[in-house]
Amino acid sequence: MIDLTDFCWSCPLISLFLHLLKVVARSISMARSSNSLSSPTYPPFTWVHFFASKGVVEEKPPLSVPEGSDPHPNSCTQKCREENSCNAKGSFLQEHPQENSRLEGCPEENPFKKEVVFTTREFLGEEPEFSREKRLNSLVVQGKVLSKVRKRPARIVIPEAHEVLGFDEVERDLGEKEFQVQGRSFSLVSKKGGRKVMEDGYSVITDISGDSRQAFFGVFDGHGGRAAVDHVTNKLGNNILRAIEKIGKLEDKLEQAIKAGYLTTDEEFLSQGQSSGACVATVLLKDAELHVANAGDCRVVLSRSGIAIALTSDHRVVREDERLRIESKGGYVHCRNGIWRVQGSLAVSRAMGDVHLKEWVISEPETNKLPLTSDCEFLIVASDGLWDKVTNQEAVDVVLRHKNSIESCKMLAEISSSRGNMDDITVMVVDLQNFR
């Protein structure tokens, strides 16, 4: 006869063993049939999983501690743990203000640390409300599923870099690197150098006051951006003509009017708060006379009977009078990379703009005047991109061979480039036959 005590002990064990086999079989069946859950791996089945599937939650018995003492001096109080009163930070601190400094000392029992708890049946998919996404992004640890496995972030798509250009730069930078202009009495070629932005400019005003023998020509070489050269291109010629109108018929004041036009243009630009600058060379043809002015290293060369005559003098620090003028005002000149520079910065001693050097780099031009005679053939007005590589006489000889055409300007620009020039080049040839 079977002992009643043995029978009572054997029934739960048999029931437990059968249920365990059922759970294991179901787990194996689901692992084989589910293709979507083939990637995750599950931990080995343990007794903790079994009790979790049955809904059994093991609770730790309360600690027996003397009344008034705290078993966790760096954590929550015993009463807080028993009554689960740490669910919200605000309520806990209101009820236990003395525990404010202890919360951080109990990472495992921190009342503000959230844990999402699921049973093993939910994790294995037996509960419909437990989604596949939650199973894949959770971690089973001793019968608990903690939602701490982060999803891989979406791939960051970096757009292609596009250089952003200013309004003036778009028109010049995206077009051809060389452009040419053929006028009634002049030819011009401008060729972009190695800089990102074309910084040369020019200005032509013909038939002044309805007189075909009056005209204004200018070539400008910017530095530090296009702001200064754009301003000079738009304003200088008109400012000079307005200054001339004010003096009326006082021809002896004409040179002063040209200087006034330069200074006014410079003041207008400086008031804009821009920091760039521009070298300038201009020619005013009026009453069979040449009125030449310059500030910087743009140059005007006259061909008289095939002989090159420079009508301007470059404003560079190597000139003794310019160096003395700068030093007398408290400035200094410094040689850097074989080039003498004002304050160790700018290679020219006169220019429009350059507000940070305005005390020494002045905009007042030097002027020159001479009558037009029958032996005056043409003028070459160009930026230093030409004159740094081509001599005055060589330039005149090239123009004479090509008879003042566009081809002569293109040839001069090509010669300068072939000799290693990387600067912008602007060459203008003015035929003087129509202005005598």
C-alpha distance (Angstrom), angle and dihedral (degrees) to the residues before:
residue distance angle dihedral
M1 . . .
I2 3.81 . .
D3 3.74 113.5 .
L4 3.79 112.0 -115.7
T5 3.78 92.0 -133.4
D6 3.80 93.2 54.2
F7 3.78 91.0 47.9
C8 3.80 92.0 52.4
W9 3.81 90.6 51.8
S10 3.81 95.8 45.6
C11 3.83 98.3 51.2
P12 3.81 96.4 63.8
L13 3.81 91.4 44.8
I14 3.79 92.2 51.7
S15 3.78 91.5 46.7
L16 3.76 90.8 47.8
F17 3.81 92.5 49.9
L18 3.83 93.3 48.9
H19 3.78 92.3 48.7
L20 3.78 90.4 48.7
L21 3.82 91.2 53.6
K22 3.78 90.1 48.8
V23 3.80 92.9 52.6
V24 3.83 93.0 46.3
A25 3.81 92.1 49.0
R26 3.75 92.1 49.1
S27 3.80 91.3 49.5
I28 3.81 92.4 51.1
S29 3.80 91.3 47.5
M30 3.78 92.7 51.8
A31 3.81 92.6 46.8
R32 3.81 90.9 55.0
S33 3.79 97.2 44.1
S34 3.79 99.6 42.4
N35 3.82 112.6 82.8
S36 3.76 93.9 173.2
L37 3.79 92.7 60.9
S38 3.79 96.6 47.8
S39 3.80 94.9 107.4
P40 3.83 102.5 57.7
T41 3.78 120.3 75.6
Y42 3.78 121.9 -146.2
P43 3.77 127.3 -146.3
P44 3.81 119.7 -109.5
F45 3.75 115.9 -78.9
T46 3.79 111.6 -100.0
W47 3.75 137.6 179.8
V48 3.79 88.1 -100.0
H49 3.82 89.2 62.0
F50 3.77 90.3 50.9
F51 3.77 94.1 52.5
A52 3.81 89.9 44.5
S53 3.83 90.1 53.8
K54 3.76 89.8 53.0
G55 3.79 89.4 53.1
V56 3.80 91.9 -112.6
V57 3.76 111.3 149.0
E58 3.73 116.1 -166.5
E59 3.72 110.9 -137.2
K60 3.73 123.8 -164.4
P61 3.76 113.6 -124.8
P62 3.75 114.8 -113.7
L63 3.73 115.0 -92.7
S64 3.72 116.1 -106.8
V65 3.75 105.7 -132.3
P66 3.74 131.9 157.9
E67 3.75 115.0 -87.6
G68 3.76 113.7 -91.8
S69 3.82 94.4 18.2
D70 3.83 127.6 110.2
P71 3.84 118.0 -136.6
H72 3.81 90.8 -163.4
P73 3.78 106.9 44.7
N74 3.84 90.9 178.6
S75 3.81 98.1 43.6
C76 3.81 142.7 48.2
T77 3.76 119.4 -45.9
Q78 3.79 122.2 -98.3
K79 3.78 92.4 -112.5
C80 3.82 91.0 53.3
R81 3.81 91.5 52.6
E82 3.82 93.7 47.5
E83 3.79 95.5 47.9
N84 3.83 94.2 37.3
S85 3.78 89.6 -131.7
C86 3.84 94.6 151.4
N87 3.79 97.2 83.1
A88 3.77 93.8 111.4
K89 3.75 127.0 35.7
G90 3.78 95.7 -141.1
S91 3.79 96.8 51.5
F92 3.78 93.5 45.0
L93 3.77 93.9 51.7
Q94 3.76 91.4 47.5
E95 3.80 91.8 52.9
H96 3.82 95.5 36.7
P97 3.80 109.2 28.7
Q98 3.79 90.3 159.0
E99 3.83 90.3 64.1
N100 3.83 95.4 60.6
S101 3.79 93.0 101.4
R102 3.83 94.1 44.5
L103 3.78 101.8 57.6
E104 3.75 96.3 87.1
G105 3.79 92.7 53.0
C106 3.81 95.4 69.2
P107 3.82 108.1 58.6
E108 3.81 95.2 166.3
E109 3.78 95.1 48.6
N110 3.80 98.7 31.6
P111 3.83 104.1 143.8
F112 3.81 91.4 -144.6
K113 3.80 94.8 56.5
K114 3.80 109.0 98.6
E115 3.81 121.3 -143.9
V116 3.80 121.9 -173.8
V117 3.82 107.5 -147.0
F118 3.78 123.7 -160.7
T119 3.77 132.2 169.2
T120 3.78 123.1 -113.8
R121 3.82 89.9 -109.8
E122 3.79 89.1 60.1
F123 3.78 92.3 47.4
L124 3.80 93.2 50.2
G125 3.78 90.3 52.8
E126 3.77 100.2 -106.3
E127 3.78 90.6 123.4
P128 3.83 112.7 66.8
E129 3.78 94.5 -149.8
F130 3.80 90.3 63.6
S131 3.84 102.3 85.5
R132 3.79 128.4 -150.3
E133 3.78 90.9 -114.3
K134 3.79 91.1 56.2
R135 3.80 91.1 49.9
L136 3.79 92.8 50.1
N137 3.79 94.4 48.0
S138 3.80 98.2 44.5
L139 3.76 135.2 82.0
V140 3.83 126.2 -139.0
V141 3.76 111.3 -138.8
Q142 3.78 118.2 170.1
G143 3.76 95.6 -31.9
K144 3.83 94.5 -42.0
V145 3.77 127.7 102.9
L146 3.80 110.6 -145.0
S147 3.79 115.4 -165.6
K148 3.79 95.7 -139.3
V149 3.79 102.2 115.4
R150 3.80 105.1 104.6
K151 3.74 122.9 -144.6
R152 3.77 117.8 -116.1
P153 3.82 106.7 -98.0
A154 3.75 119.8 -114.2
R155 3.77 115.9 -90.7
I156 3.77 113.1 -92.0
V157 3.78 111.3 -124.7
I158 3.80 110.5 -151.1
P159 3.81 111.8 -158.5
E160 3.75 120.1 -131.8
A161 3.77 114.3 -90.5
H162 3.76 114.6 -110.6
E163 3.71 121.1 -172.3
V164 3.76 111.2 -120.6
L165 3.81 113.1 -139.0
G166 3.77 130.9 -166.9
F167 3.78 121.4 -113.4
D168 3.79 94.3 -99.4
E169 3.79 92.5 42.9
V170 3.81 93.8 54.2
E171 3.76 92.2 58.2
R172 3.77 93.5 49.7
D173 3.79 104.7 29.4
L174 3.80 99.0 49.6
G175 3.77 94.2 45.2
E176 3.76 129.5 71.0
K177 3.79 119.4 -47.2
E178 3.80 89.8 -130.8
F179 3.78 129.7 40.2
Q180 3.79 133.2 175.4
V181 3.79 136.6 -156.6
Q182 3.79 126.5 -159.6
G183 3.80 114.9 -163.7
R184 3.76 133.1 176.0
S185 3.80 94.0 -94.1
F186 3.81 104.2 10.7
S187 3.80 143.1 49.4
L188 3.80 126.2 -153.8
V189 3.79 137.8 -173.3
S190 3.81 123.7 -177.8
K191 3.80 120.9 -171.0
K192 3.78 125.8 -170.1
G193 3.78 116.9 -126.5
G194 3.79 131.8 -157.5
R195 3.80 96.9 -62.4
K196 3.78 122.0 104.4
V197 3.80 92.4 -120.7
M198 3.79 129.0 40.0
E199 3.83 104.2 -118.4
D200 3.82 101.6 -179.4
G201 3.79 123.2 98.3
Y202 3.80 141.3 173.0
S203 3.79 140.8 -160.2
V204 3.81 132.4 -155.4
I205 3.81 127.2 -175.8
T206 3.81 116.2 177.4
D207 3.81 134.7 -179.6
I208 3.78 93.4 29.2
S209 3.81 110.5 -162.6
G210 3.80 87.3 -3.0
D211 3.81 92.0 -62.9
S212 3.82 113.6 127.7
R213 3.81 90.2 -158.0
Q214 3.79 92.3 61.9
A215 3.80 118.6 79.2
F216 3.79 142.7 147.1
F217 3.82 124.5 -141.0
G218 3.80 128.0 -178.5
V219 3.81 139.4 173.4
F220 3.81 119.9 -164.1
D221 3.81 132.1 -167.2
G222 3.80 115.3 -161.8
H223 3.78 129.4 -159.4
G224 3.78 130.4 -168.3
G225 3.81 93.3 26.8
R226 3.80 138.7 -38.7
A227 3.81 99.8 -76.3
A228 3.81 96.6 94.2
V229 3.80 96.7 40.1
D230 3.80 91.7 49.1
H231 3.79 91.4 51.1
V232 3.80 93.1 47.7
T233 3.81 91.6 47.1
N234 3.81 91.5 54.8
K235 3.81 100.8 37.4
L236 3.81 115.0 26.1
G237 3.82 100.5 73.6
N238 3.80 93.7 46.5
N239 3.81 92.7 45.3
I240 3.81 90.3 53.6
L241 3.81 92.4 48.7
R242 3.82 91.9 48.9
A243 3.79 90.3 50.2
I244 3.80 89.8 50.7
E245 3.82 90.9 51.4
K246 3.80 90.1 56.2
I247 3.81 93.7 57.1
G248 3.83 93.1 51.1
K249 3.81 112.9 -167.3
L250 3.78 96.8 -13.3
E251 3.79 95.3 120.5
D252 3.78 92.3 176.4
K253 3.81 87.5 65.2
L254 3.80 94.4 53.6
E255 3.80 94.1 99.1
Q256 3.78 90.1 51.8
A257 3.80 90.3 51.8
I258 3.82 90.5 53.8
K259 3.81 90.8 51.1
A260 3.77 90.1 47.6
G261 3.81 89.7 53.6
Y262 3.81 90.0 52.8
L263 3.80 93.9 48.6
T264 3.80 93.7 45.6
T265 3.80 91.6 51.0
D266 3.79 90.8 49.7
E267 3.81 93.4 48.9
E268 3.79 91.2 49.9
F269 3.79 91.3 52.8
L270 3.81 95.2 45.3
S271 3.81 89.5 53.7
Q272 3.82 88.3 62.9
G273 3.80 91.8 65.6
Q274 3.80 94.2 -124.6
S275 3.82 120.5 148.5
S276 3.82 103.1 -153.6
G277 3.80 126.9 97.6
A278 3.79 142.7 -155.8
C279 3.80 137.2 -150.5
V280 3.79 114.0 -137.2
A281 3.82 138.9 -158.5
T282 3.81 120.7 176.4
V283 3.79 139.2 177.8
L284 3.81 125.1 -157.9
L285 3.81 115.4 -166.5
K286 3.79 110.0 -161.8
D287 3.80 132.8 152.5
A288 3.83 93.6 -8.7
E289 3.80 91.5 -54.2
L290 3.77 133.9 115.1
H291 3.80 116.9 -134.7
V292 3.79 109.4 -172.6
A293 3.81 126.9 -175.9
N294 3.80 136.3 170.5
A295 3.79 143.4 175.9
G296 3.79 112.5 -169.7
D297 3.79 131.9 2.2
C298 3.81 102.6 -45.0
R299 3.80 105.6 116.6
V300 3.81 141.1 -150.6
V301 3.83 118.1 -152.1
L302 3.81 124.4 -173.6
S303 3.79 124.0 -151.5
R304 3.79 108.6 -145.6
S305 3.79 112.3 178.8
G306 3.78 88.7 -25.5
I307 3.82 94.3 -51.3
A308 3.80 119.0 120.6
I309 3.82 114.7 -127.9
A310 3.80 119.9 -177.9
L311 3.81 109.1 -138.6
T312 3.82 94.0 -174.0
S313 3.78 134.9 46.6
D314 3.81 119.5 -138.7
H315 3.80 114.7 -113.7
R316 3.76 102.1 -132.3
V317 3.77 132.5 142.0
V318 3.80 92.4 -111.4
R319 3.81 87.4 74.0
E320 3.76 107.3 97.4
D321 3.81 94.9 -142.8
E322 3.82 92.0 51.2
R323 3.81 92.7 48.6
L324 3.80 91.7 50.2
R325 3.80 91.2 48.3
I326 3.83 91.2 53.2
E327 3.79 94.3 45.7
S328 3.82 91.9 47.2
K329 3.82 88.0 60.2
G330 3.80 93.3 51.9
G331 3.81 97.6 -95.3
Y332 3.77 129.0 122.1
V333 3.78 139.1 -148.3
H334 3.78 124.1 -134.3
C335 3.80 132.6 -172.0
R336 3.80 112.2 -128.2
N337 3.81 122.1 173.5
G338 3.78 89.8 -10.3
I339 3.84 94.1 -54.0
W340 3.78 125.5 106.5
R341 3.80 111.4 -130.3
V342 3.80 138.0 -173.5
Q343 3.81 108.2 -108.2
G344 3.80 85.5 -9.3
S345 3.81 89.3 -69.7
L346 3.82 119.8 77.2
A347 3.81 124.9 45.7
V348 3.83 95.1 -153.5
S349 3.79 125.7 67.2
R350 3.83 97.8 -153.4
A351 3.80 130.1 40.5
M352 3.76 145.3 127.8
G353 3.79 114.9 -88.6
D354 3.83 120.8 -2.5
V355 3.79 92.0 137.1
H356 3.81 93.3 -177.2
L357 3.83 90.1 59.7
K358 3.80 98.9 32.6
E359 3.80 93.6 118.5
W360 3.82 89.5 67.2
V361 3.84 106.0 15.8
I362 3.80 100.2 67.3
S363 3.79 128.0 -173.1
E364 3.80 97.7 -144.2
P365 3.82 106.2 120.7
E366 3.75 131.3 -140.0
T367 3.80 111.0 -123.8
N368 3.77 135.5 -154.7
K369 3.80 132.5 -172.5
L370 3.80 132.3 -166.9
P371 3.80 136.0 158.1
L372 3.77 121.7 -105.3
T373 3.80 111.0 -113.7
S374 3.77 133.0 179.5
D375 3.79 92.3 -96.8
C376 3.83 92.6 58.0
E377 3.81 102.2 102.8
F378 3.81 109.7 169.7
L379 3.79 145.7 -30.1
I380 3.79 128.4 -123.1
V381 3.80 111.9 -152.9
A382 3.80 111.9 -177.7
S383 3.79 145.3 151.6
D384 3.78 122.7 -109.4
G385 3.81 88.8 -96.0
L386 3.80 84.7 82.5
W387 3.80 102.1 33.7
D388 3.81 95.3 50.5
K389 3.84 89.2 66.0
V390 3.81 106.3 21.5
T391 3.81 126.4 57.0
N392 3.78 123.3 -132.5
Q393 3.78 94.9 -109.8
E394 3.78 93.7 44.4
A395 3.79 89.8 54.2
V396 3.81 92.2 50.1
D397 3.81 91.2 49.4
V398 3.81 91.9 52.8
V399 3.82 91.6 51.4
L400 3.79 92.0 48.1
R401 3.80 91.1 54.0
H402 3.81 92.8 51.7
K403 3.83 96.9 39.6
N404 3.81 99.3 -121.4
S405 3.79 94.5 -60.4
I406 3.77 132.3 139.8
E407 3.78 87.0 -96.2
S408 3.79 91.1 67.1
C409 3.81 91.7 54.9
K410 3.80 91.6 47.5
M411 3.79 91.4 48.4
L412 3.81 92.4 51.9
A413 3.80 91.6 50.0
E414 3.82 91.0 49.2
I415 3.80 92.3 49.3
S416 3.81 91.5 52.9
S417 3.81 92.3 47.6
S418 3.81 92.5 47.6
R419 3.81 89.1 55.8
G420 3.79 92.8 57.9
N421 3.78 103.4 -89.9
M422 3.82 111.7 156.7
D423 3.80 96.7 176.0
D424 3.79 126.8 98.8
I425 3.80 112.8 -87.6
T426 3.79 126.7 -149.9
V427 3.80 119.8 175.5
M428 3.81 124.3 -178.1
V429 3.81 123.8 -177.5
V430 3.83 116.3 -164.1
D431 3.80 119.0 -162.5
L432 3.83 108.3 -140.4
Q433 3.81 97.0 -166.0
N434 3.82 92.5 92.0
F435 3.84 95.8 51.0
R436 3.80 103.3 56.9
